[in-house]
Amino acid sequence: MPVVIGAIVPHPPLLLPEIGKGNLRHVRNTEKAMKELAKDVADAKPDTLLFVSPHSPIIHNAFAIKTDKVLKGSFADFGYPDISFKVNNDTSLATSIIARAKGLGIGLYSLEDAGYSHLGLLDHGVMVPLHFLAGSEDLPIVSLSISDGDLDSHFDLGKVIADVCHDPDKRIAFIASGDLSHRLIPGAPASFDPRGKEFDLKVRDLVASGDIEGLLSLDDDLIEAAGECGLRSFAVLAGVFSGLLFKSHFLSYEGPFGVGYLVASLTPLESEGPLDKAGRRSNPKDLAKRAVETYIKEGWIIGAELADGDSLMTKQAGVFVCIKQEGGLRGCMGTFLATKRNVAEEIIENAILAATGDPRFLSVKETDLYGLEYSVDILTEPLPVKDINELDPKIFGIVIVSGKRRGLLLPDLEGVDTVEKQILIAKSKGNISEDDQFELLSFTVERYPR
């Protein structure tokens, strides 16, 4: 699979500590999400980082791409000329994209052909995410601009890029840079519009649910009211992933300064899951199944026998494992924060507990193993909820904490369609009464299978 990961990233320069300084504390969720995304990109082992940015030079009714061998840029426009970047351009990939687009009648030109000077300059739409991808500093990049055309034309360009990136020996990470509404609060950079928040939440929910192509059907009036800069970049990403089965991983959203910052990743399912020592493709659900069957049949706990460097071996996170039998729940146990050295060990322990330690059910026996269905939820770290109206029970799970009592509810559960119902159930699970003071946290999950 040539496109091994896609990403939606914001690009406020204040995410860089030297620029953000004291304001950085207001975007901690975004900063943390960008660092997590950087790890995911590194784990995907790309050979080239392909960026599309709304702040690269725009050609009327056409797209532009940089073809200089070396690309440079700095934050001089923001008062920090010493913060600079110098990277190699994957000119072979860039010229291949130009040729393919030309053959299909899509307007895509090199900046040189379009008559631009300062051709090799990087903009902050590339440099901000590149700051977080510094672990990939030896990788070449490609820098692409949006156009002033409609969303469908950007989607078509994405399909061209996917068509060009067909070399099985070359792995591409596609980075769609863009901010959401610039009109979230009074005093925002593009003035205030109450529909800005509506736009942001629609985009967030479409991306989190994996309906990336749904972005192309957003109401034109809503888009205009939002005053956004990222939607065309995201439309290119949608085109790159059109026709692919993929998993969408929402990482964070916030807008403390009146501009919406969204971080998310898309992972093609064909490339998902670790390789075991025999070189076979596995995934968290398979690991849970193997852990339970080995424990029930043979009485021992398997080790985390996954490829070195895989994200399940290098990351820590809370994990829930649920088991169903004939469509009904058979056991579900988990941890909302990491308790083990890595996600793999978390899955193994919670899978066995779901099969043998859920007090609501008898332990699974060997005769029960056939026909069991497994699902694994890998949790993001729970964060305090600032505004309950931003929650969506399809997207966010919740944790209610009152003293030492805690109630947790996973997202996207059948019959739980309102936040109020989520809170009521979570309180009941935690034995938290209506009058008790509590803290509300939210999290998202990577669910296998989705």
N, C-alpha and C positions, 0 to 999 in steps of 0.2 A: 504494500500500500504506500504509494509515493507521498501523499499528504498525510503525515503521521499525527498531526495535531493542528487544530485551529484555535484561535483565541480572539476574544473581544477585550480590548484594553483601553483605559482612559489615558490622557496625556497631560495632566496638569504639571507644570514644572515644579510646583511646590511639593511634589512627592520626593524630590531630591532633598536630602537633609540640609545641604548647604543653602538651598533656596527657600525651602519651606520653614526651616527654623522652628519657631514656637507654634506656627500654624499646623505643623505636621501632626500634632496630637489630635487634631480634628479629623484627620483622614487615616487613622490607624487601621481601620477595617480594610480600606483600599490598599494601604501599604502592605499589610499582612497578606492579603489576597494576591497581590502582585508577586510577592516572594514565593507563595505556594505555587502560583502559575509557573514561575521560573523553574521550580523543581520539576514540575510536570513536563515542561518543554525539554529540559535536560534529560529526563528519563526517556523521552521519545527519540532521543539521539538523532536529531535532524542534521542534514549536511548543509542546508541553506535556510536562512530566515527570510521570508518574503513578507514585506510590509506594504500595507496600503494606508495612506494617510490623507486626511482632508486638507492638510497644510502644506503639502508639496505643490509646486507650481501647477496651475490648472490651465488647460488648453480649452478654448470654447468648443463645446460639443464633441470633445474627444478626450482620450486618456493619455497620460504621459508616463514615461518610465526613464530612469536614469541609466546611462550606459557607460559612464566613466569607470575606469578600472578601480579607482580609489574614491571613496566617498567620505567627506569630512563635514563636521558641524560643531557648533558650540552654542552655549547659552548666552552669548554676548548681548542679544536683544533683550535679555532679562536681567542684564547687569552682571553676568558671571562668565566672562570670556575664558576663564581658566578651566571651566568645565567643558571638555571637548571630547569628540569621538573621531576616530579614524578607522575605517573598516574597508575590507575588500568587497568589490561588487562582483556578484556572480553574473558576469556579462554573457556567458553562454546561455543561461536560463533567460535573462532579460531579452536577448535578441531572438530567442526561440519563441517567446511569448509575442513579441512584435510581429514576427513572421506569420505565426498562426492566426493572430487577430486580423492581420492584413488579408490573409487568404479567405477569411470568413466575412470580410467587408466591415469589420469593426474598427473604428478610428482609434488607433493606439500608436503613438509616435515616441521616438526618443526626444528628450529635451533639445538636443542639438538640432534635430531636424525641424523642431518647432521654432528655432531661432532664439532660444534662451541662452543667456550668459550665466556664469556661476553654476555650471551644470551639475557639479558633484556635491552640492551643499545638502546636508541633511537638515530636516526641519524637526521641531520639537515633538511632532506626532510620531516620529520614528525614534528620536533620541531618548524620550522619557521611558518607553518600554525597553529600549535597548540598555538603559541603565540597569534595569532589573535582570536582564538577560546577559549580564556581564560575564557569567560563567561560560557563555558561548562566544566569548570575544574573538576567538580565532575563526569563527564561522563566517563565510561570506554572506552578504545580504543582497536582496533586491528591493528597490524603493519605487513604489508605484503611486500615482496620484489618482484621485477620483476625477470625475468630470462634472460639468453642470447639467448633464443629461438626467433622465428619469431613473427610478430604481430598477426597472426592468433591464435597462442597458447595462447597469452595473452587475446585475445578476448574470447576464449573458457573458460579460467579461470573466466572471468567476468560473463559468463553465469552460471558457477557453483556457484559463489557467489550469484547471483540473485536467483538461485534455493534454496540455503540454507536459504536465508533471506525471508522465506515465512510466518513466524509467524506474524499474523495480530496484535498481542499485543506488538511487538517489532519493533521499528522504527530505521532505519539505515541511517546515513549520510555517503556517500562514497566520499572520498577525494583523487583525483588523483594528486599526487605531481610531478612536473617536469618542467624544463625550456626548452625553445625552442632553436634555434640555438645559439651556442657559438662562431659564426664567423661573426658577423654582421658588424664589423668595423675593420680597421687596428689596431693591438694591442689587439684584442679581446683574451680571454683566450685560445681559440683553434686555433689561427691564423685567418686570414681573408679569406672568400670565398664569392664572390658576390651572390652566390645562397643561402646563408644563409637567406637573407631577403626574397627571393622568397619563400623559405620553410615556414618561419614564417607567411607570408601573406596568403599563402594557408591554413595553419592550422587555423589561425584566422578566415578566411572566412568560412571554413567548420564548425567550431564550432558555429560561430555566426548564420549561416543559419540552424543549427540543423542537418546537415549531419555528425554526429559524426562517423558513420561507414565509411564515405568516407576517413577517416584518414588511413584506412587499405590499400587503393589503391594508396597511394602516391608513386611516382617513387623511386625505390631503390637508384638510383644515386643521386637524390635530397636529400634523407634522409642522405646518406653518406656525401654529401657535406656540409650539415647543421651543423654537429657536435652537435646534440641535445642530451638531456638526458631524455626527458619526454614522447616521443611518445609511448613507451611500457606501461607506466602508463595510458595514455589516451586510449589505446586499451583495457585495462581491464575495464575502465569506459564504453567504447562503448559496451562491452559484458554485463555488468551489466544492461544497459538500452536497450539492443536489445529486440525487440518485444514490447516495451512500447511506448505509445504516451507520448511525453514530450515537454516541452518548453525550448529552449536554451536561456540563457540570457548572452550576452557578456558584460563584465564589463570594461575591460581595456586591452591594449597591449602597451608595450614600450620596448626599448632596449638600454638605454643610455650608458651602459658600454660594449656593444658588445654581450650581452646575452639577448635573448628575454624572456620577462615576460608576460604571458597571464593569465588573471583571468576571469572565466566564471562559470555559474551554470546551471544545468539541473534540471528541476522540473517535475515529473510525472504529467500529466494532471489529472489523477484520484484523485490526492490529492490536486489539485490546487484550489484556491478560498476560500474565507472566509465562515464560517458558520453564517447564520443569527440567530436571537434569537429563532427561531423555530427549529434550528438544521439542516436547509436545506443548501445544498451546493450552493454557489453563485459564481459570478465572476464579474470583472469590467464591462463587456458588459451587464450583467443582471442589474447591478446597474444603468448604463446609461439609459437603456430601462425603468426601473421602475421610474427613476426620470422624464423622459420626459412624460410618460403616466400619471403619477400622476399629474404633473403640468398642462398638457393640459386638462385632464378630470376634475380635482377637484380644480385646481387653487392654490395649495400650494406646497411648496418645502419639499421634504422628508428629514429626518435626516439621518445621516450616521449610520444606524442601523445594524452594523456588529459586529462580535464577538470581545470582548475586547482582545487586544494583537495582532490582525491580522495585517499584514504588511500594509494593506490599511488604517488602523487606526493609525499606529505608525510611518509611513514614510511620508515625504514630497517630492513632485516631481512635475515637470510640466506635464500637461496632455493635449492631444488633443482627442476630441470626434468627429467622423465623422458619418454622417447618409446618407444612400443611399436609393433610392426608384426606383424600377424596374431597377436596375443596374446603375443608374445615381446618381451623388452626389446631396444630398438634403440639406446639411448643414455641416459645419466643423468649429469648434472653439476650441481654446485652449490657453494654457500658456506654455512658454518654461522654466520658472522657477516657483517654488512653490509660490502660493499666499494665500493658505489656511492652516489650521492647520494640514491637512493630505490629503493623496491621495483620500480618499473616498469623502471628501468635494469638492476637485478639480474636480473629475469626475461628481458629481451632478451638479455643477454650469456650467461647460462647456458643458454638455449634453443639459441642458435647453437652453443655449445660441446658440448651434448648431441648435436647433429646432426652436428657436424664434428670434435670434439676428444676424444671418448671413445676412449681407446686400445684398448678391447676390440672396437671395431667400425670398419668402413670408414665413411667419410663418406657421409652421405645425398646421393643424387643427385636431380636433378629428376624422374626416372622413379620414384623411391621415394616421392615426396610424397603421392600419393593413398593414402588408407587409414591414414596414420600417426595414432596416438592420443597425445595430450599430457596430462600431468598436472603440476601445479605445487604444490609444498609451500612455504608461507611459514612460516619457523621463528620461534618465540619465542627469546629469548636463553637459551642453555644455562645452567643453574644447578647448583651442586654437589648431589650426592645425599646426603641425610642418613641415609636408611634405605632400603636396597635393597628391603625388603619392601613399600615404597609404590609401587614401579614396576609398570607394566603394559605389556607390549610392544604392546598394541593402542592405547594412549594415548600413551606416551612413547617418543621416540627417545632414543638415547644417544650420547655422545661419550666416548671413552677417550683420555686424554692421558698420554703417558709421555715426558718430555723434549720433544724437538722432533717426536716421532712422534704421530700422531693417527689414530684410527679412528672413523668415524661410521656409524650405522645408523638409517635412518628408521623411524618406528613403523608398525604395522599392515601388515607384510609377510607374504605368503603363506609358510607353513611356519615362521615364527618365532613360537613361541607361549609361550616362557619367557624370563625375564630372563637366565638362564644362557646360553641359546643366543644371545641378543642380544650379550652380553659376549664370548662366544667368537668370533662372526663379526666384531664390531668390532675385537677384538684382531688377528685375522687380516688385516683390511683395513689396519690401521695398522702391521703387521709388529711387533707387540708380543708378546713371549714370555710364557709363563706365570709366569716368575720376576720379570719386570720390575715395578717399582713404578709405579702409575698413579693418576690422578685420574678419577673417574667423574662425568660431568655428564649432565643430562637436559634434554629440551626437548619441546614439543608443536608441532603444525603445524596450519595451515589448509590443507586439501587441496582442490584444484580439479581435476577434479570429485571429490566425496565419494561 
